[in-house]
Amino acid sequence: MPLDVCNRWTHLRKILGRNGPFCQSDYEAGSEALKFVLEECKILIVGCGGLGCELLKDLALMGFMNISIIDMDTIDLSNLNRQFLFREKDIGCSKSETAAKVINERIPGVKVKPYFCKIQDLDTDFYRNFHVIVLGLDSIVARRWINGMVCSLLNYDDGILDQSSIIPLVDGGSEGFKGNARVIIPGMTACIECTLDLFPPQINYPLCTIANTPRLPEHCIEYVRVLLWNREKPFGDVAIDGDDASHIQWIYEKSAERASQFNINGVTYRLTQGVVKRIIPAVASTNAIIAAVCSTEVFKITTSCCTAMNNYMVFNDVDSIYTYTYEAERNPNCLACSRVPQELNLSLESQLQEIIDLLVNDEKYAMKSPGLTTMINGKNRTLYMQSVASIEEKTRVNLKKSLRELNLSSGQEIIVADVTRPNTSIFVLKPPSASNDPQSVSASSSSSS
Amino acid sequence: MNRLGDLISYQKSPKSPSSPANNYENEKNRKYDRQLRIWGDTGQYLIEGSSVCLINANATGTEILKNLVLAGIGSFTIIDGSKVSTEDDNNFFCDPSTSLGKSRASVSSQMLLELNPDVSGDYIEESVETLLESNPSLFKNFTTVIAANVHNEKTLIKLSEITWEYNIPLILAYSIGFVGLIRIQVREHPVIEAHPDNTLEDLRLDRPFKELKEYLESFKDFETYSRSEVAQIPFVVIIYKFLKEWQKAGGKSPNCIPTTFKEKEEIRKLIRECMAKIRNNVRKKIEADTTEIVIEGEIELDNFEEAIRSVNTVLLPSNKIPSDTLYLLNDISVEKVMEGMVENSNFWLLVRALKLFLNEKSDGCLPVRGSLPDMTADTTNYVKLQQIYQTKAKEDAETLYSCLTSVCSSLGKSMDTISEEQVKTFCRNTHFLKIIRTSPIWSEYGSNQDDKISIKTATKLRELVNCADFDGDESDDLIFYLMFRSISRFFTLYNRYPGYCDDLVESDISTLKSCFKDIINDLGCANLSKDDFIHEMSRYGGAELHSISAFISGCAAQEAVKFITKQFVPLNSILIYNSMSSRTSTYQW
């Protein structure tokens, strides 16, 4: 039986079609907002896992007919306890393609377009297309990359932000019974890069503990994973595949062996797999909750019926149900969204390695493997680059050279590329004597732009 | 009757490193891997044995069941007498474009079953009102009963009375417009495994047991150790040593611990002084030694740093019993359990045994938990220390088990229903025991009756409402409870939502206003006029926005999981979700 369009969306019609005392002051009730949602609004969902599946269902049932979804992963058995659009028969298939097919078949009129690829495979012109981008990711690097992308799309005219160039980001995250959701208006409110300290610190066991003084079962597993695997090469010259049961089995047995040598209890197969794959525990309900908060915010932003969240909510239901919503603050010198040129306050006697260390270790930047280039006498020169093996080999010698030896002087611009952002960032070399404020590592009073 | 009688009920044998991994790596374990890491095999076992009842397969209802079916509940039963209508287009598990006019219970149960072949499902194509009349005892068969957007007051009262009588957790979930509400009812729900987030360690440094004391005192003067040895002394040993020095210097008793900032600072100062001495000695040795290759750099004393940081969190009175545990020890059920007349009798027997343990078998401290945080130390010292705590924990569990045996034998009860493994779990968690007892939902409706519970509920509720600030930007979201109550009153009278039809919104506003007034009167609250909220609720016309339903459903499903697994602490007893200001509030009465 075909469904009369007039009979659809009765719930939405009431919410959007009637004025209320708590509507955003400039909201005009009527059919315009619903029309925009149904016909014009384009949403991008990044990630089609626990959060992504929920986001897709929520938004499609709320009238968003034009949705694109990106995910580079295929479906695994362990996804099925929460990624409800997938069945056992789908194992091994693309997540985004499977989810899109299910939603397109189930909800009349919706057009979900899947992208079975990496976020880096799509360019500025692609991302520019959307009214809102929603993130359902577990990777911090991917979040930072998308954040960098939407920040790079911002247009400034005479220093004034062009509002039409803003693409709001709605970001969700979950772990066990805890989660968070946030709204980012790039250039206006705190972005991912402004608040890197909100991410939980990564657990890294010191190498000397792993090698010499293991105490926990995790230390034994890390020993096998980090040291023994490459030494013994049990399956030839291959990297560890966390999804290969024989790999996990080998690591588990060796870890158990090492643990018993040291009288350490508690190495289990489950723990081994958890440590090797860095597994984050997950349940359906937390994902549903966080995705629901994100979807509500998308609805508020796109229809303007209510004020969007300002701007960060934490959720925890280990003990009762608890949420806390607060305004995360912008970093005025944020590398991604501030437009303040970044200064490197290192003396010319410093080695190039020290710049790399600063970019990696300073939590403001927290880069992964920065590549540095510069212009000398109008020519591009690669100072150091890790990502390409042949270039790495050629430029490695530079790491031990001082900045002066590399012919770098005060005011020199160093162009930095890293996996955490889609575009390069420009840093200006300002040795302490030449800087206005020798105490600060990055400038706050620079007038150039 | 004895729903929670078997508290931890089942423990799969723990897997030793030598056991073949194939046992673990079966398909079910792989499918549920991400959640098994949260509630373990015992939690999953209980989930797989549960049967959940859902009343109303609307968007809120089906989303709750979806979350539970994915988790692998044993079975569900949907009670819904309505037909699929065009309004179900906000419901993923009910497709009006293909199933218009069919039974909503049937259509949605079929779609939900597709999610997980491990789950069985059933439906009753009748309204809850009819069932409560014709077959009320049906409800005692469920592990948990969930009602989605049930508004009729008489139905709510009846449902609440039946589930209260059988002590079956009842979860009411509501989603209207931008607002949601959850109300939990459970007469008594004990929690042994609360999984608290931030816990203080149980290290007994003020009252070390014999083996711990011997170990702690086996260390010589720190300055006599070599450079590498001294950096590997566990921080608990360091704190203990300076606690003793501090006690000696101040002429204090051996159980005395620093309580003020000043006293704690005195201990930290002693530790710092010792660090300085050690550093100095190392420096001198390096200067004096010209023949050997000098190890560069200053000695790293992470363990001493850890000791300084931990003074605050580790030096606690070990015989202080947390208030929730104390509350349980003094609960009337501990006495009543001897008469065999209480619910959750296994839990209360354990608490009674704990009381015996505290009175006769320990120096006033709860059983040793047996856990040791990671710390800078060499393997030998760490493992040794860990074994000392673990051995003592095992002994304490055995002692508690013998207490339990004597409690049971004086009661003429057999011990069969409580395993040693359960006693161990109980002992690991005696610091975190919780009991949830909500007020009954029917008591919110009975302020005119003179039964004690209703009067108590009404008093508390009245107090909350009268003290709340309902004005300004930070207006108390408790107002939405009153709004939901008013909508229920409206629904009970007219069998529809206020504002349901476009042309009746205005007149419904004034009707809802009088319902609100009645509710305020019934509760005996001071006069309150909240026209803007009444207008807002009327304009929703009962609309269910899918994302609001999904939020409420996620929370409701999570609470059901807590009841089923007997792990984590449930909500007591009301949650209000205001998505306009992106916040939640909880209340208890």
Chai-1 contact restraints between the chains, C-beta under 6 A:
chainA,res_idxA,chainB,res_idxB,connection_type,confidence,min_distance_angstrom,max_distance_angstrom,comment,restraint_id
A,M1,B,L100,contact,1.0,0.0,6.0,A-B,restraint_1
A,L3,B,S97,contact,1.0,0.0,6.0,A-B,restraint_2
A,N7,B,T86,contact,1.0,0.0,6.0,A-B,restraint_3
A,R8,B,D89,contact,1.0,0.0,6.0,A-B,restraint_4
A,T10,B,E87,contact,1.0,0.0,6.0,A-B,restraint_5
A,H11,B,N90,contact,1.0,0.0,6.0,A-B,restraint_6
A,H11,B,A543,contact,1.0,0.0,6.0,A-B,restraint_7
A,H11,B,E544,contact,1.0,0.0,6.0,A-B,restraint_8
A,K14,B,G541,contact,1.0,0.0,6.0,A-B,restraint_9
A,K14,B,A543,contact,1.0,0.0,6.0,A-B,restraint_10
A,I15,B,A543,contact,1.0,0.0,6.0,A-B,restraint_11
A,I15,B,L545,contact,1.0,0.0,6.0,A-B,restraint_12
A,R18,B,R539,contact,1.0,0.0,6.0,A-B,restraint_13
A,G20,B,E536,contact,1.0,0.0,6.0,A-B,restraint_14
A,G20,B,R539,contact,1.0,0.0,6.0,A-B,restraint_15
A,P21,B,D532,contact,1.0,0.0,6.0,A-B,restraint_16
A,P21,B,H535,contact,1.0,0.0,6.0,A-B,restraint_17
A,P21,B,E536,contact,1.0,0.0,6.0,A-B,restraint_18
A,F22,B,E536,contact,1.0,0.0,6.0,A-B,restraint_19
A,F22,B,M580,contact,1.0,0.0,6.0,A-B,restraint_20
A,K57,B,F92,contact,1.0,0.0,6.0,A-B,restraint_21
A,D58,B,H546,contact,1.0,0.0,6.0,A-B,restraint_22
A,D58,B,S547,contact,1.0,0.0,6.0,A-B,restraint_23
A,D58,B,A550,contact,1.0,0.0,6.0,A-B,restraint_24
A,L61,B,N90,contact,1.0,0.0,6.0,A-B,restraint_25
A,L61,B,H546,contact,1.0,0.0,6.0,A-B,restraint_26
A,M62,B,H546,contact,1.0,0.0,6.0,A-B,restraint_27
A,L77,B,R30,contact,1.0,0.0,6.0,A-B,restraint_28
A,L77,B,K31,contact,1.0,0.0,6.0,A-B,restraint_29
A,S78,B,R30,contact,1.0,0.0,6.0,A-B,restraint_30
A,S78,B,D33,contact,1.0,0.0,6.0,A-B,restraint_31
A,S78,B,R34,contact,1.0,0.0,6.0,A-B,restraint_32
A,L80,B,K31,contact,1.0,0.0,6.0,A-B,restraint_33
A,N81,B,Y32,contact,1.0,0.0,6.0,A-B,restraint_34
A,N81,B,R34,contact,1.0,0.0,6.0,A-B,restraint_35
A,N81,B,Q35,contact,1.0,0.0,6.0,A-B,restraint_36
A,N81,B,L70,contact,1.0,0.0,6.0,A-B,restraint_37
A,R82,B,L70,contact,1.0,0.0,6.0,A-B,restraint_38
A,F84,B,L70,contact,1.0,0.0,6.0,A-B,restraint_39
A,F84,B,L115,contact,1.0,0.0,6.0,A-B,restraint_40
A,P108,B,S97,contact,1.0,0.0,6.0,A-B,restraint_41
A,G176,B,I38,contact,1.0,0.0,6.0,A-B,restraint_42
A,T213,B,D378,contact,1.0,0.0,6.0,A-B,restraint_43
A,T213,B,T379,contact,1.0,0.0,6.0,A-B,restraint_44
A,P214,B,T379,contact,1.0,0.0,6.0,A-B,restraint_45
A,R215,B,D374,contact,1.0,0.0,6.0,A-B,restraint_46
A,R215,B,Y382,contact,1.0,0.0,6.0,A-B,restraint_47
A,L216,B,D374,contact,1.0,0.0,6.0,A-B,restraint_48
A,A245,B,E25,contact,1.0,0.0,6.0,A-B,restraint_49
A,Q249,B,A21,contact,1.0,0.0,6.0,A-B,restraint_50
A,Y252,B,A21,contact,1.0,0.0,6.0,A-B,restraint_51
A,A256,B,P17,contact,1.0,0.0,6.0,A-B,restraint_52
A,F262,B,T379,contact,1.0,0.0,6.0,A-B,restraint_53
A,N263,B,V383,contact,1.0,0.0,6.0,A-B,restraint_54
A,V267,B,P17,contact,1.0,0.0,6.0,A-B,restraint_55
A,T268,B,K15,contact,1.0,0.0,6.0,A-B,restraint_56
A,Y269,B,A21,contact,1.0,0.0,6.0,A-B,restraint_57
A,Y269,B,Y24,contact,1.0,0.0,6.0,A-B,restraint_58
A,P281,B,R34,contact,1.0,0.0,6.0,A-B,restraint_59
A,P281,B,R37,contact,1.0,0.0,6.0,A-B,restraint_60
A,P281,B,I38,contact,1.0,0.0,6.0,A-B,restraint_61
A,A282,B,R34,contact,1.0,0.0,6.0,A-B,restraint_62
A,V283,B,Q35,contact,1.0,0.0,6.0,A-B,restraint_63
A,A284,B,N67,contact,1.0,0.0,6.0,A-B,restraint_64
A,A284,B,L70,contact,1.0,0.0,6.0,A-B,restraint_65
A,S285,B,N67,contact,1.0,0.0,6.0,A-B,restraint_66
A,S285,B,G554,contact,1.0,0.0,6.0,A-B,restraint_67
A,S285,B,A557,contact,1.0,0.0,6.0,A-B,restraint_68
A,S285,B,Q558,contact,1.0,0.0,6.0,A-B,restraint_69
A,A288,B,N67,contact,1.0,0.0,6.0,A-B,restraint_70
A,A288,B,A550,contact,1.0,0.0,6.0,A-B,restraint_71
A,A288,B,G554,contact,1.0,0.0,6.0,A-B,restraint_72
A,I289,B,F551,contact,1.0,0.0,6.0,A-B,restraint_73
A,I289,B,G554,contact,1.0,0.0,6.0,A-B,restraint_74
A,A292,B,S547,contact,1.0,0.0,6.0,A-B,restraint_75
A,A292,B,A550,contact,1.0,0.0,6.0,A-B,restraint_76
A,A292,B,F551,contact,1.0,0.0,6.0,A-B,restraint_77
A,S295,B,S547,contact,1.0,0.0,6.0,A-B,restraint_78
A,T296,B,S547,contact,1.0,0.0,6.0,A-B,restraint_79
A,T296,B,S579,contact,1.0,0.0,6.0,A-B,restraint_80
A,C306,B,M580,contact,1.0,0.0,6.0,A-B,restraint_81
A,M309,B,S582,contact,1.0,0.0,6.0,A-B,restraint_82
A,M313,B,S582,contact,1.0,0.0,6.0,A-B,restraint_83
A,D317,B,Q558,contact,1.0,0.0,6.0,A-B,restraint_84
A,V318,B,H195,contact,1.0,0.0,6.0,A-B,restraint_85
A,V318,B,D197,contact,1.0,0.0,6.0,A-B,restraint_86
A,V318,B,F568,contact,1.0,0.0,6.0,A-B,restraint_87
A,D319,B,V569,contact,1.0,0.0,6.0,A-B,restraint_88
A,S320,B,L571,contact,1.0,0.0,6.0,A-B,restraint_89
A,I321,B,C555,contact,1.0,0.0,6.0,A-B,restraint_90
A,I321,B,L571,contact,1.0,0.0,6.0,A-B,restraint_91
A,I321,B,L575,contact,1.0,0.0,6.0,A-B,restraint_92
A,T323,B,T584,contact,1.0,0.0,6.0,A-B,restraint_93
A,T325,B,S582,contact,1.0,0.0,6.0,A-B,restraint_94
A,T325,B,R583,contact,1.0,0.0,6.0,A-B,restraint_95
